[in-house]
């Protein structure tokens, strides 16, 4: 049994014969230099999927800026004496990320194929510097930041970006040998193990889970046989369990989560963030207490502008605001699927699948943590939470998807199922 990406659906079973003008244009394109063809692709017309994905992304970014302003104002004032310090930083990150997204949307597929491996190696080296040199900075109990003079960031976010493009390239090349698991091992296993392993060494379990989801999702959507995935899934589950209980603080948090955060000690200790998030959501009701009127952000809820910003959204904008955020991520997911179906290039389809697993999967994990479905993992809400590295890399990843959306025709109104079994 295997699951693969859907075959693109033809819009018409009987294709009309090309006109004389179309034949002339095709002949000119075959005779044109490669540079001219590349320029034409850069300025090619956008599709409907392109505008839907771009619009939903920009809406989420602007919405995130508003919520970062509201949720970070108190802590910004306490730390710097300026209510707008955190907001201004996030605006600068968005001002850098959005142009990079638009530039990425104009790059052809061969650009990503050529540089995916180089970028991934660069990101892994940065992550190695975090865990093996004094350049690494610890934050929240995890050593996942790097400080280079006035600049600091999370290399693990760049590992995500490099991984999605590299996985698309490698898996597209190996589609003809999926039946032989030994052909899949090299270089897939050592590279992904290094990428995830260095993140785990920094103690960042949440990011390592997202990276693992990206790898498994890419392999699954590429069409690798399910029996080949069984052993890796079991090994990963075992490793995640061991890592979860290797740290005493993490073991206590998981134990408190499994007990339902019902004891007084858990309330004031390991479950403090979770319980405060619940109270914020509960106090919002249907319509919320109003934008900027949150009480949880007054140092009650840790990471109110980052990992738990969804709780502030629910408190200030109520159930309606929370549903709006969920609806926008659903729009992103549907658009990702439409772009996958419209493309014929395996590299594009696998890469878009990896980005979809990253953005939508991480949003699901973040919201599940806030709702108490999962223990606290330290995973931000994509495009909304405060954080420069996460925002910029997410926007560039969506820019890659936009570049594939521009190169693909619109799918038919009634597309085939997402996967197929054989």
Backbone torsions as a table, in degrees:
resi	resn	phi	psi	omega
1	UNK	NA	129.2	177.6
2	UNK	-142.2	155.3	179.0
3	UNK	-123.0	132.3	-178.7
4	UNK	-131.3	171.4	178.7
5	UNK	-67.2	149.5	-177.8
6	UNK	-68.3	149.4	174.3
7	UNK	-75.8	137.6	178.4
8	UNK	-62.4	141.7	-175.5
9	UNK	-94.2	129.7	176.8
10	UNK	-71.5	141.1	-179.0
11	UNK	-81.2	-12.1	-179.6
12	UNK	-157.9	126.7	-177.4
13	UNK	-69.2	-25.1	179.1
14	UNK	-117.2	105.0	-177.7
15	UNK	-81.3	131.9	-179.4
16	UNK	-69.7	149.9	178.9
17	UNK	-65.9	140.1	-179.3
18	UNK	-65.1	146.2	178.3
19	UNK	-78.2	171.7	179.2
20	UNK	-63.0	-38.0	179.4
21	UNK	-65.9	-40.6	178.7
22	UNK	-64.7	-39.7	177.5
23	UNK	-65.0	-37.4	178.6
24	UNK	-67.0	-42.1	178.6
25	UNK	-63.2	-39.6	179.9
26	UNK	-65.6	-40.4	178.9
27	UNK	-64.5	-40.2	178.8
28	UNK	-65.0	-38.5	-179.8
29	UNK	-67.0	-33.1	178.2
30	UNK	-70.4	-31.1	-178.2
31	UNK	-87.8	-14.2	-175.4
32	UNK	-71.1	147.3	175.2
33	UNK	-62.5	157.6	-178.5
34	UNK	-60.5	-36.5	-179.0
35	UNK	-63.7	-38.8	179.7
36	UNK	-66.7	-42.0	178.2
37	UNK	-61.7	-41.2	179.9
38	UNK	-63.0	-42.2	179.2
39	UNK	-64.2	-40.5	178.4
40	UNK	-62.2	-39.3	178.8
41	UNK	-67.1	-36.3	180.0
42	UNK	-62.4	-37.7	-177.6
43	UNK	-102.8	22.6	178.1
44	UNK	-66.2	156.4	-177.9
45	UNK	-70.8	149.3	179.1
46	UNK	-84.9	155.7	177.5
47	UNK	-100.8	173.9	177.1
48	UNK	-62.7	-39.9	177.5
49	UNK	-59.5	-36.7	178.8
50	UNK	-59.4	-48.5	-176.0
51	UNK	-71.7	-34.5	177.4
52	UNK	-65.2	-46.8	180.0
53	UNK	-64.8	-43.3	179.4
54	UNK	-64.0	-44.2	-179.2
55	UNK	-64.1	-45.3	179.6
56	UNK	-64.4	-38.6	179.4
57	UNK	-65.0	-48.0	-179.5
58	UNK	-64.0	-37.0	177.9
59	UNK	-62.5	-44.5	179.3
60	UNK	-63.4	-39.0	-180.0
61	UNK	-65.9	-46.9	179.5
62	UNK	-64.1	-43.4	177.0
63	UNK	-60.0	-40.9	178.6
64	UNK	-63.4	-39.1	178.0
65	UNK	-61.8	-41.4	178.6
66	UNK	-63.2	-44.2	-178.5
67	UNK	-71.6	-32.3	175.3
68	UNK	-65.7	-40.6	176.4
69	UNK	-58.4	-44.7	-178.4
70	UNK	-70.6	-45.7	-171.7
71	UNK	-79.8	-22.8	-175.8
72	UNK	-101.2	-5.9	-171.8
73	UNK	-60.7	-43.8	-176.9
74	UNK	-66.6	-50.7	-179.7
75	UNK	-64.6	-34.3	177.0
76	UNK	-63.1	-41.3	179.1
77	UNK	-66.8	-40.5	-179.2
78	UNK	-66.5	-33.4	-175.8
79	UNK	-90.4	-29.9	-174.6
80	UNK	-130.8	-7.2	-177.1
81	UNK	78.5	9.3	-178.4
82	UNK	-129.5	121.3	-179.7
83	UNK	-63.7	-26.2	-170.0
84	UNK	-102.2	7.4	-175.5
85	UNK	-60.8	-50.8	179.7
86	UNK	-64.6	-37.8	179.8
87	UNK	-65.6	-44.7	-179.1
88	UNK	-62.2	-40.8	177.4
89	UNK	-60.1	-43.6	-179.0
90	UNK	-67.9	-35.6	176.2
91	UNK	-62.5	-41.5	178.4
92	UNK	-63.5	-40.4	177.5
93	UNK	-63.8	-42.0	178.2
94	UNK	-65.9	-38.1	179.2
95	UNK	-65.6	-25.3	174.5
96	UNK	-86.4	-40.8	-174.8
97	UNK	-70.7	-39.4	-177.2
98	UNK	-64.8	-48.4	175.0
99	UNK	-59.8	-38.0	177.0
100	UNK	-62.9	-37.7	176.7
101	UNK	-62.2	-44.5	-178.9
102	UNK	-67.8	-36.8	175.7
103	UNK	-65.6	-44.1	178.8
104	UNK	-61.1	-33.1	-178.8
105	UNK	-68.4	-14.4	-179.4
106	UNK	-99.5	-4.7	-177.9
107	UNK	-82.6	138.2	177.8
108	UNK	-74.1	165.3	-177.0
109	UNK	-61.1	-35.9	-177.1
110	UNK	-65.5	-24.9	175.9
111	UNK	-64.1	-45.8	-179.1
112	UNK	-69.6	-35.6	177.3
113	UNK	-63.6	-38.9	-175.3
114	UNK	-72.1	-38.2	-171.0
115	UNK	-106.5	-2.7	-177.3
116	UNK	-59.8	-48.1	-178.5
117	UNK	-64.0	-42.0	179.5
118	UNK	-62.1	-44.4	-179.4
119	UNK	-65.8	-39.1	179.5
120	UNK	-64.4	-43.1	177.8
121	UNK	-61.1	-43.1	178.4
122	UNK	-59.6	-44.3	-179.7
123	UNK	-65.9	-40.3	179.2
124	UNK	-65.3	-38.8	177.7
125	UNK	-63.3	-41.9	176.5
126	UNK	-60.6	-42.3	179.1
127	UNK	-65.9	-35.1	176.1
128	UNK	-64.4	-38.4	177.1
129	UNK	-63.1	-31.6	179.7
130	UNK	-63.9	-45.6	-172.8
131	UNK	-90.8	-15.6	-172.9
132	UNK	-116.9	-3.8	-178.3
133	UNK	-133.6	166.6	176.7
134	UNK	-67.0	-7.3	178.1
135	UNK	-68.4	-22.4	179.1
136	UNK	-69.8	138.8	-178.4
137	UNK	-120.5	133.2	179.2
138	UNK	-89.2	136.2	178.8
139	UNK	-144.4	123.7	179.0
140	UNK	64.0	29.3	179.9
141	UNK	87.3	-6.3	179.6
142	UNK	-114.7	137.3	176.2
143	UNK	-96.2	82.9	-174.6
144	UNK	-130.6	14.5	178.3
145	UNK	-115.7	152.2	174.3
146	UNK	-124.1	138.8	-179.5
147	UNK	-117.8	117.9	178.9
148	UNK	-123.2	89.6	-177.2
149	UNK	64.5	-126.4	179.9
150	UNK	-78.2	-6.7	-175.8
151	UNK	-104.2	143.8	174.5
152	UNK	-144.1	154.3	-179.4
153	UNK	-172.0	179.5	179.7
154	UNK	-110.1	102.4	178.7
155	UNK	-58.8	-25.6	-179.8
156	UNK	-61.2	-29.3	176.9
157	UNK	-69.2	-35.9	177.3
158	UNK	-73.4	-27.8	173.4
159	UNK	-62.2	-42.0	177.0
160	UNK	-56.8	-48.1	-177.2
161	UNK	-63.0	-46.2	179.1
162	UNK	-65.5	-34.7	-176.3
163	UNK	-67.4	-40.5	-176.4
164	UNK	-64.8	-41.3	-179.8
165	UNK	-73.1	-40.1	-179.5
166	UNK	-66.7	-41.6	177.8
167	UNK	-62.2	-41.2	177.4
168	UNK	-59.7	-42.1	-178.9
169	UNK	-67.6	-48.7	-176.3
170	UNK	-67.1	-46.8	-177.2
171	UNK	-67.9	-32.9	176.5
172	UNK	-66.0	-37.4	179.2
173	UNK	-70.4	-29.6	-173.4
174	UNK	-100.1	12.8	-177.6
175	UNK	-60.7	-29.2	-177.8
176	UNK	-77.1	-10.1	-177.2
177	UNK	-121.7	24.7	-178.5
178	UNK	-64.7	-23.0	-178.9
179	UNK	-72.5	-17.6	-179.1
180	UNK	-107.3	106.9	-176.5
181	UNK	-63.7	-25.5	-179.9
182	UNK	-67.7	-30.0	177.2
183	UNK	-72.0	-24.6	-179.7
184	UNK	-80.6	-23.7	-174.1
185	UNK	-64.2	-43.6	-177.9
186	UNK	-106.1	129.1	-3.0
187	UNK	-96.8	16.4	-171.7
188	UNK	-60.4	-51.9	-173.6
189	UNK	-66.9	-51.1	-177.9
190	UNK	-63.0	-38.2	-178.5
191	UNK	-69.0	-48.2	180.0
192	UNK	-67.3	-34.0	177.4
193	UNK	-64.7	-39.7	177.6
194	UNK	-66.1	-43.9	-179.0
195	UNK	-61.0	-47.3	-178.1
196	UNK	-76.2	-36.9	-176.8
197	UNK	-62.8	-41.9	179.8
198	UNK	-67.3	-31.5	176.0
199	UNK	-69.2	-40.8	178.7
200	UNK	-63.7	-37.9	179.0
201	UNK	-61.0	-27.6	176.1
202	UNK	-80.4	-3.3	178.0
203	UNK	84.1	9.3	-176.8
204	UNK	-91.2	85.0	-177.4
205	UNK	-68.2	-37.9	-178.1
206	UNK	-61.0	-49.0	179.5
207	UNK	-65.6	-37.6	178.5
208	UNK	-64.1	-33.5	176.2
209	UNK	-66.0	-43.1	178.7
210	UNK	-63.6	-42.4	177.6
211	UNK	-61.4	-40.5	177.9
212	UNK	-64.2	-41.1	176.9
213	UNK	-61.7	-39.5	178.8
214	UNK	-62.0	-44.8	-179.4
215	UNK	-64.8	-50.4	-178.8
216	UNK	-64.4	-40.3	179.0
217	UNK	-63.8	-42.0	179.2
218	UNK	-63.1	-45.7	-179.9
219	UNK	-64.3	-40.8	-179.7
220	UNK	-63.7	-50.2	-177.9
221	UNK	-71.5	-20.5	176.8
222	UNK	-71.5	-21.3	176.7
223	UNK	106.7	16.1	176.8
224	UNK	-65.9	140.8	-178.5
225	UNK	-59.6	139.7	-176.4
226	UNK	-61.5	-31.9	-179.6
227	UNK	-66.4	-28.2	176.3
228	UNK	-72.7	-21.5	-179.4
229	UNK	-88.7	-16.5	-173.6
230	UNK	-61.1	-50.0	-177.9
231	UNK	-64.5	-47.5	177.2
232	UNK	-58.6	-39.1	-179.7
233	UNK	-63.7	-43.2	179.1
234	UNK	-63.6	-44.2	-180.0
235	UNK	-64.0	-40.8	179.7
236	UNK	-66.3	-41.5	178.2
237	UNK	-62.4	-40.9	178.5
238	UNK	-65.0	-44.2	-179.8
239	UNK	-64.2	-40.1	179.1
240	UNK	-63.7	-38.8	178.4
241	UNK	-64.6	-44.3	179.5
242	UNK	-63.0	-44.8	-179.3
243	UNK	-66.2	-35.0	-179.1
244	UNK	-63.6	-34.4	-176.6
245	UNK	-102.5	2.2	179.3
246	UNK	-72.1	-34.3	179.2
247	UNK	-92.5	133.3	-178.6
248	UNK	-64.8	-40.8	180.0
249	UNK	-66.5	-40.7	178.6
250	UNK	-68.0	-36.7	178.1
251	UNK	-63.5	-39.6	178.8
252	UNK	-68.1	-39.5	178.9
253	UNK	-64.6	-42.9	179.7
254	UNK	-66.1	-40.3	177.1
255	UNK	-61.9	-41.5	177.4
256	UNK	-65.1	-38.6	178.5
257	UNK	-64.5	-44.2	-179.2
258	UNK	-66.2	-26.9	178.3
259	UNK	-82.2	-3.2	178.5
260	UNK	84.8	12.1	179.6
261	UNK	53.7	46.8	-174.3
262	UNK	-100.0	-19.0	-177.2
263	UNK	-86.0	157.5	-179.6
264	UNK	-64.9	-37.2	179.4
265	UNK	-64.9	-40.3	178.1
266	UNK	-66.0	-38.1	-178.3
267	UNK	-60.6	-42.9	-177.1
268	UNK	-90.3	-2.7	-177.6
269	UNK	-125.0	-100.4	-171.8
270	UNK	-67.9	-22.5	-178.3
271	UNK	-103.9	8.1	-176.0
272	UNK	-56.5	-50.2	-177.5
273	UNK	-64.1	-42.7	180.0
274	UNK	-63.6	-46.7	-178.2
275	UNK	-65.4	-41.5	178.5
276	UNK	-64.2	-34.9	175.3
277	UNK	-65.3	-40.8	176.4
278	UNK	-61.3	-44.8	-178.5
279	UNK	-64.1	-37.6	177.9
280	UNK	-63.1	-45.3	178.7
281	UNK	-63.5	-42.4	-177.7
282	UNK	-66.1	-37.5	-178.0
283	UNK	-72.2	-17.3	-179.6
284	UNK	-75.6	-28.2	-179.4
285	UNK	61.2	-145.9	-177.7
286	UNK	-83.1	-43.9	-173.0
287	UNK	-105.4	-7.5	177.3
288	UNK	84.5	168.9	-180.0
289	UNK	-89.2	-3.0	179.1
290	UNK	107.7	144.5	-178.3
291	UNK	-61.6	125.5	179.7
292	UNK	89.3	-3.3	-175.1
293	UNK	-101.4	16.8	179.7
294	UNK	-63.6	141.4	172.6
295	UNK	-96.9	-27.7	-177.8
296	UNK	-64.1	-28.5	-177.2
297	UNK	-73.2	-9.9	178.6
298	UNK	-81.0	58.4	176.0
299	UNK	65.5	9.9	175.2
300	UNK	-81.9	-42.5	-175.5
301	UNK	-103.9	110.9	176.8
302	UNK	-64.4	146.1	178.8
303	UNK	56.1	42.6	-177.8
304	UNK	-65.4	-28.3	-179.1
305	UNK	-94.5	-0.1	-174.6
306	UNK	-124.4	-98.4	-174.4
307	UNK	-63.7	-30.0	-175.7
308	UNK	-113.4	29.2	179.0
309	UNK	-67.5	-25.4	177.9
310	UNK	-64.4	-31.4	176.6
311	UNK	-66.7	-38.5	177.2
312	UNK	-67.7	-37.4	176.2
313	UNK	-60.6	-46.7	178.9
314	UNK	-64.8	-34.3	-179.9
315	UNK	-72.2	-46.6	-173.7
316	UNK	-83.3	-34.6	-176.6
317	UNK	-111.3	-2.2	174.0
318	UNK	72.2	-167.0	180.0
319	UNK	-61.2	-33.6	-179.6
320	UNK	-63.2	-45.3	178.3
321	UNK	-63.9	-39.8	179.0
322	UNK	-64.5	-42.0	179.0
323	UNK	-65.5	-36.2	177.6
324	UNK	-59.8	-44.5	178.6
325	UNK	-62.5	-45.6	178.3
326	UNK	-60.1	-41.7	-179.4
327	UNK	-62.8	-39.4	-179.9
328	UNK	-66.6	-38.4	176.8
329	UNK	-69.9	-31.8	174.5
330	UNK	-65.6	-40.5	176.3
331	UNK	-60.1	-44.1	177.0
332	UNK	-59.1	-45.1	-178.2
333	UNK	-62.2	-45.5	-179.9
334	UNK	-62.8	-41.3	180.0
335	UNK	-66.5	-39.4	175.0
336	UNK	-57.1	-46.4	-178.9
337	UNK	-63.1	-41.2	178.8
338	UNK	-62.8	-39.7	178.9
339	UNK	-67.9	-38.8	176.2
340	UNK	-59.7	-45.6	-177.1
341	UNK	-68.1	-30.0	-175.7
342	UNK	-81.4	-17.0	-176.2
343	UNK	-92.8	146.8	175.5
344	UNK	-105.7	-16.4	-179.2
345	UNK	-77.8	118.0	-180.0
346	UNK	-57.2	-36.2	178.7
347	UNK	-60.7	-45.7	-179.7
348	UNK	-64.4	-43.6	-175.7
349	UNK	-67.5	-41.6	179.5
350	UNK	-69.5	-40.2	179.8
351	UNK	-64.9	-43.4	177.3
352	UNK	-62.6	-39.0	177.2
353	UNK	-60.7	-41.4	179.5
354	UNK	-65.1	-42.1	178.0
355	UNK	-65.0	-38.7	178.2
356	UNK	-62.2	-45.6	178.2
357	UNK	-61.7	-39.5	179.2
358	UNK	-62.7	-59.6	-172.7
359	UNK	-69.1	-51.3	-176.4
360	UNK	-72.7	-41.0	178.6
361	UNK	-63.2	-41.8	179.4
362	UNK	-67.8	-37.7	176.3
363	UNK	-62.3	-42.0	178.6
364	UNK	-62.1	-44.5	-179.5
365	UNK	-63.2	-44.6	-179.4
366	UNK	-60.8	-48.3	-178.5
367	UNK	-66.8	-37.3	177.8
368	UNK	-63.4	-36.2	176.9
369	UNK	-65.4	-45.8	-179.3
370	UNK	-62.7	-38.0	-179.9
371	UNK	-77.6	-9.9	179.9
372	UNK	88.3	11.0	178.2
373	UNK	-76.2	-31.8	177.7
374	UNK	-123.7	155.1	175.1
375	UNK	-69.1	163.9	-178.7
376	UNK	-63.6	125.5	-175.8
377	UNK	-120.2	-10.4	179.9
378	UNK	74.2	38.6	-179.1
379	UNK	-108.9	124.3	-179.0
380	UNK	-76.6	162.3	176.0
381	UNK	-85.0	116.8	-174.1
382	UNK	-55.7	137.6	174.9
383	UNK	71.8	-10.1	-175.5
384	UNK	-116.1	-47.4	-176.8
385	UNK	-62.7	153.8	174.6
386	UNK	-67.9	146.9	-179.9
387	UNK	139.8	121.9	-175.5
388	UNK	-75.6	-46.8	-177.5
389	UNK	-60.3	-45.0	-178.1
390	UNK	-65.5	-42.6	-178.0
391	UNK	-67.2	-46.8	-176.2
392	UNK	-64.8	-46.3	-179.1
393	UNK	-66.9	-36.2	177.4
394	UNK	-64.6	-41.0	179.6
395	UNK	-67.0	-40.3	177.7
396	UNK	-65.1	-39.9	177.5
397	UNK	-60.6	-43.0	177.6
398	UNK	-67.7	-32.6	174.6
399	UNK	-61.1	-38.3	175.8
400	UNK	-61.6	-43.6	178.1
401	UNK	-63.3	-40.1	178.1
402	UNK	-61.5	-36.2	178.4
403	UNK	-64.1	-36.1	176.8
404	UNK	-74.2	-32.1	178.2
405	UNK	-65.4	-32.9	179.7
406	UNK	-72.8	-24.8	-176.2
407	UNK	-95.2	2.3	-174.7
408	UNK	-118.1	144.6	173.7
409	UNK	-72.3	164.3	177.0
410	UNK	-68.5	138.0	176.2
411	UNK	-72.1	162.8	179.0
412	UNK	-68.7	165.2	-176.9
413	UNK	-65.3	-34.2	-179.3
414	UNK	-120.3	80.8	-176.8
415	UNK	-72.0	162.3	178.2
416	UNK	-71.3	170.1	178.8
417	UNK	-58.6	157.5	-176.5
418	UNK	-63.0	-41.5	-178.9
419	UNK	-125.5	167.3	176.6
420	UNK	-142.2	148.3	-178.6
421	UNK	-106.4	145.1	175.6
422	UNK	-147.4	NA	NA
